[in-house]
Amino acid sequence: MNVLIINCGSSSLKYQLINMDDESVLAKGLAERIGIEGSVVKHEKTGQDKVIINDSMANHKDAINIVLKALVDSKYGAVKSLKEIDAVGHRVVHGGEKFAGSVVITDEVVNTMKECTDLAPLHNPPNIIGIEACKELLPNIPMVGVFDTAFHQTMPEEAYIYPLPYELYQELGIRRYGFHGTSHKYVSERVSALTGKSNKELKIITCHLGNGASLTAIKDGQSVDTSMGMTPLEGLVMGTRCGDIDPAIVTFLMNKKNLSIQEIDNLMNKKSGVLGISGVSSDFRDIEEAADKGDKRAQLALDKFAYTVKKYIGSYAAAMGGVDVLVFTAGLGENSGPARKQICEGLEFLGIEIDDDKNNTRGKEVEISKSSSKVKVFVIPTNEELMIARDTKTLAK
Ligand code: ADP
């Protein structure tokens, strides 16, 4: 069974075609600058060099059309005809309270997704456009929606409610939803495979540290708390997002700097985080390099980031009454030994001890804790596409 995974962003589209008989990737790629001049698809058939397809794409439907053509191309395609695509799995960012798991997409499901758009105005519309385009171009092929928020629907009420008037939760759905759920779920399931223990017996803290970053506390295999909130702005210091700040700063700044709603939103989402503190970059590689050369603000950004992650680890250990496993994943979590070391330093009191030699690793699934460490610490590369493909396979059958 071949499953096509589609992940639509506002001007981009990532895709993977996976053979679910052995979970191998047949082809993958990225369409960029959709609706903008210079749109391009970077397509890669497994085992071949990447090809660059320059073609105009006015919208996501055009992009999907080009992707489908690439997938059946005689030179760099991965299948002979579109009939060999058996199902499509779509990543959807926000499922609100409506979706606690993946679902087969029907017209009713699309309408419910549209109702969640208020909660993710930047993310859900392109996801829905991608679904509608696939429905037209690949009629009669089952499609499945996999939500970033779904894994976190198990959070207890005291974890997800905000201390605002309760009516606002009832009326507008203002509550913590959490994101990166597919990634947190994937790595926590890998923990079972690596430890030989069911994750029902384990208290796990998963650290998804990329450009966007979030931590999740997982008990009995279920998300019991997570650092992102109603939107992906809350929680850790991120590449360009501020994460937790005093909410009064918002009105203070709007007043002092005469900022509009869009301007303050842009400031907190695009100009803050480690970019805002360092003034160097949102990319941790650039910041680590600048800090190595003695840039004090770059060092401060790294220190603030590690300190925030450390505090969340402590609070989630408290929330779960302990921690057995700590996992690092995503761009920074998988690749930066120095960041992992800085985060874990001082957490020996929780039983977290990492081994410097083992920690000198990138992009591999490996244990990095000392044999004496009470808490097992792992680096586990995330694989959201595979997780989406697995759910799609199960549901499409
Ligand atoms: P997202 O999917 O949120 O865009 P990723 O999970 O791809 O993010 O992570 C991207 C980030 O990971 C980059 O911005 C960079 O800061 C960080 N990163 C990737 N590789 C390294 C590395 N070798 N050292 C330090 N940071 C890295």
Residues whose N, C-alpha, C, O or C-beta is under 5 A from the ligand:
A	BS01	ADP	L209 G210 N211 G212 S282 D283 F284 R285 A330 G331 L332 N335 S336
